[in-house]
Amino acid sequence: MDASVWILNLAVLALVLSTDLGRRKITPMRLLRPVIGVAIVIPFFIKGAATSGHGLVLEVAGVAAGAALGVLAATLFRVTYDSQAGRAVSWAGLPYTAVWIAVTAGRIYFTYGANRLFTDQLGSWMAANQVTVGALTDSFIFVSLAMLLARTTILAARGCAATSRAAGATAAATAGSLDSEVSAG
């Protein structure tokens, strides 16, 4: 198995789990870190995306699958507003961790199987569908990156929503207390 597969998959897993497990503040750096990571990873691991044919379809499917998995993972963390900290916070636990570990293990298992268990069958399928090794590899990289970016996008949106709700509640409470002072006076 190519070491780059292990490196990429375990690096993404470590990045996500180290920044998401438990109760964490939603900060600009927390949201930018995955985007920066993706920008760094792409030149090293993607050798040239397919521009046509079944390879392109496979890569687009990888992006779609990664986005769907990122949405699934994002449904497993809570986002609230911490008035003491003055910012949105998230909490992720075992179910969130399980999704990320299962997806990572699946990608690593597929790579292992492609090299040792079902090499002939995969090779036949790739030849019949005119899919290159590069397109197959890139599609799995796109799954990882799309999952990470979808999770980040949803985290940002839910953090903004929690902050807006808190600001609205504060404004309503302030307006209510002013109304009661005016009516009492």
Salt bridges, closest charged atoms under 4 A:
ASP20 OD1 - ARG30 NH2 2.61
ASP20 OD1 - ARG151 NH2 2.61
ASP82 OD2 - ARG23 NH2 2.27
